[in-house]
Amino acid sequence: MANSIAAIESELLPKLLEQDETSFNKLVEAYYGIMLALARSIVGEAIADEVVQEAWVSIYRALPKFEGRSSLKTWILRITANEAKTRLRKESRTISLDQFEEGGDNPLFGRFHDDGHWQKPPNSWQEDGPESLLINHEMGDCIEFTLNHLPAMQQAVFELKDLGGSSFDEICNILDISSSNARVLLHRARVSLFGKIEHFQETGEC
């Protein structure tokens, strides 16, 4: 994936800086999906597509001034995140990071290393591992429901890191947050998701 992104940027960037329409359409095709996922994680389903459209307008206007200080992908996603957070403020909603201070009273917190591996796996998982749970349709629905109801910034970090493969440096750049906040947000999201998986397997309920 990283190689294909680098190839896209290398091939398209010279023409994009000249605002070539064909190249811009290829850029939209390459990045629309991840932009939409990021926007959804911040503003929700209803207005995510609208946010992405607004982001593309901003991107097109700003492309001639792109200086390459970050990757094109990171630059695009940061514009998307900024558009989403601006829209969120307009909708009279606020995002606070205070609730994400490390620690807390959640008994599942701290069960993951920074690389995403378990410190202590759920006791109730069967020998065939968590992969088999994804086959279960009801489990999949439960995971999707839980993900969609995470606090906006938790969901955004989880989407970028665990689903999009972004590095912490990229996430901090895109969302304009500190590394410590990014790591706490990711831990909180993982705690909620895996805690829900554990609860589902023990009770059969989401």
C-alpha positions in Angstrom: 0.0 0.0 0.0 2.8 2.4 0.9 4.5 1.7 -2.4 1.4 2.3 -4.4 0.7 5.6 -2.6 4.3 6.7 -3.2 3.9 5.8 -6.9 0.7 7.8 -7.1 2.3 10.9 -5.6 5.4 10.6 -7.7 3.4 10.2 -10.9 0.7 12.8 -10.3 2.4 15.5 -8.2 4.0 17.5 -11.1 0.8 17.8 -13.0 -1.3 18.3 -9.8 0.8 21.4 -9.0 -0.3 22.8 -12.3 -3.9 21.8 -11.4 -4.3 19.3 -14.2 -7.9 18.1 -14.1 -7.2 14.5 -15.2 -4.5 14.1 -12.6 -6.8 15.6 -9.9 -9.6 13.1 -10.8 -7.0 10.3 -10.3 -6.2 11.8 -6.9 -9.8 11.8 -5.9 -10.2 8.2 -7.0 -7.1 7.2 -4.9 -7.9 9.0 -1.7 -11.7 9.5 -1.5 -12.3 6.3 0.5 -9.9 7.1 3.3 -11.0 10.7 3.4 -14.6 9.7 3.8 -13.7 7.2 6.6 -11.8 10.0 8.4 -14.6 12.5 8.0 -17.2 9.9 9.2 -15.1 9.3 12.3 -15.2 13.0 13.2 -18.6 14.3 12.1 -20.7 11.1 11.6 -22.3 9.5 8.6 -24.9 12.2 7.7 -22.5 15.0 6.7 -19.3 13.2 6.0 -19.6 13.2 2.2 -20.3 16.9 2.3 -17.2 17.5 4.4 -15.1 15.5 1.9 -16.5 17.6 -1.0 -15.5 20.8 0.9 -12.1 19.3 1.6 -11.5 18.6 -2.1 -12.4 22.2 -3.0 -9.8 23.4 -0.4 -7.2 20.8 -1.7 -7.7 21.9 -5.4 -7.2 25.6 -4.5 -4.2 24.9 -2.3 -2.3 22.4 -4.5 -0.1 25.0 -6.4 1.2 26.0 -2.9 2.0 22.4 -1.8 5.6 22.4 -0.6 6.1 18.7 0.1 6.9 19.2 3.8 4.8 16.1 4.5 3.5 13.4 2.1 0.7 14.3 -0.1 -1.5 11.8 1.6 -0.8 13.3 5.1 -1.4 16.8 3.7 -4.8 15.8 2.1 -5.9 14.0 5.3 -5.0 17.0 7.5 -7.1 19.3 5.3 -10.0 16.7 5.6 -9.6 16.6 9.4 -9.6 20.4 9.6 -12.7 20.7 7.5 -14.4 18.1 9.6 -13.5 19.7 12.9 -14.5 23.1 11.6 -17.9 21.7 10.5 -18.2 20.0 13.9 -17.8 23.4 15.6 -20.4 24.9 13.3 -22.8 22.1 14.4 -22.3 23.4 18.0 -20.5 20.2 19.1 -17.1 20.2 20.9 -14.3 17.7 21.2 -12.4 17.5 24.5 -9.3 15.5 25.0 -9.4 15.9 28.8 -11.4 12.7 29.1 -8.6 10.8 27.4 -5.9 11.3 30.1 -3.9 8.1 30.6 -5.1 5.7 33.2 -8.6 6.0 34.5 -10.8 3.4 36.1 -11.4 1.2 33.0 -10.1 -2.3 34.0 -9.1 -3.1 30.4 -6.9 0.0 30.0 -3.2 -0.9 29.6 -3.8 -4.3 28.0 -2.0 -3.3 24.8 1.6 -2.4 24.0 2.3 0.6 21.8 2.7 -1.7 18.8 -0.9 -2.9 19.2 -0.1 -6.3 20.6 -1.8 -7.6 23.7 -0.2 -7.3 27.1 -3.0 -9.5 28.4 -5.3 -11.2 25.9 -9.0 -11.6 26.8 -9.5 -14.7 28.9 -12.6 -15.8 27.0 -11.2 -15.9 23.5 -11.2 -19.4 22.1 -8.1 -21.2 20.7 -8.8 -20.3 17.1 -8.3 -16.6 18.1 -10.1 -13.3 17.3 -10.0 -13.8 13.6 -12.7 -16.4 13.8 -15.0 -13.9 15.6 -15.0 -11.7 12.5 -16.8 -14.5 10.6 -19.7 -14.1 13.0 -22.2 -11.7 11.4 -23.6 -10.5 14.7 -20.1 -9.9 16.1 -19.3 -7.9 13.0 -22.4 -5.8 13.5 -21.5 -5.3 17.1 -18.0 -4.2 16.3 -19.2 -1.8 13.6 -21.8 -0.3 16.0 -19.2 0.1 18.7 -16.7 1.8 16.3 -19.3 4.2 15.0 -20.2 5.2 18.6 -16.7 5.9 19.8 -15.9 9.5 20.6 -14.9 11.3 17.5 -11.2 11.6 18.1 -10.9 8.1 19.3 -12.5 6.8 16.1 -10.4 9.1 14.0 -7.2 7.8 15.5 -8.3 4.2 15.3 -9.4 4.6 11.6 -6.0 6.1 10.7 -3.8 3.8 12.7 -5.4 0.4 12.8 -7.5 0.5 9.6 -5.5 3.0 7.5 -2.0 2.0 8.6 -0.8 5.6 9.3 2.1 6.2 11.6 1.8 8.1 14.8 3.7 11.0 13.3 1.3 11.1 10.4 -1.7 10.9 12.8 -0.4 13.8 14.9 0.2 15.9 11.7 -3.3 15.1 10.3 -5.3 15.6 13.5 -3.0 18.3 15.0 -2.7 16.5 18.3 0.3 15.4 20.4 1.9 12.0 20.3 0.8 11.3 23.9 -2.8 12.2 23.1 -2.8 10.0 19.9 -1.5 7.0 21.9 -4.1 7.5 24.6 -6.9 7.9 22.1 -5.8 4.7 20.3 -5.6 2.8 23.6 -9.1 4.0 24.6 -10.6 2.9 21.2 -9.0 -0.5 21.4 -10.1 -0.9 24.9 -13.7 -0.2 23.9 -13.7 -2.5 20.9 -11.9 -5.4 22.4 -13.9 -5.0 25.6 -17.0 -5.3 23.6 -15.7 -8.4 21.8 -15.0 -10.0 25.2 -18.5 -9.1 26.5 -20.1 -10.4 23.3 -18.4 -13.8 23.5 -19.3 -14.1 27.2 -22.9 -13.0 26.9 -23.9 -13.2 23.3 -25.1 -9.6 23.5 -23.5 -6.4 22.2 
